[in-house]
Amino acid sequence: MTEIHFIVEEAPEGGYTARAVGEDIFTEADGLPSLHAQARDAVRCHFDEDKEATLIRRC
């Protein structure tokens, strides 16, 4: 896999959530810069190194 898309939404309790489209990946953070870092970390944890997404997009 070379590309993965995330749906980013504001959380009702504050901060943001990111849910991957077509994969079981979910993360949350207080701000968008930290959400980006959390999403990258979640992708690294979810996939083997040889199948890791090289492009992560926010929807």
C-alpha positions, 0 to 999 in steps of 0.5 A: 500500500502506498497511500492511505486516506484519513477522515478528520473531524473535530471531536465533541469533547474538543480536539480532533479525531482521524479515522482511516478509510478502508483500514482499522486505524483510529487516533485522536489528538488535541491539535492538528499538528499532533493529530498528523504525528499520531496518524503517522505513528498509527500507520507505522504500528498497523502495517509491516515496514514493507507495506507501510503507506508512503502518502497519508492524506486528510479528507 
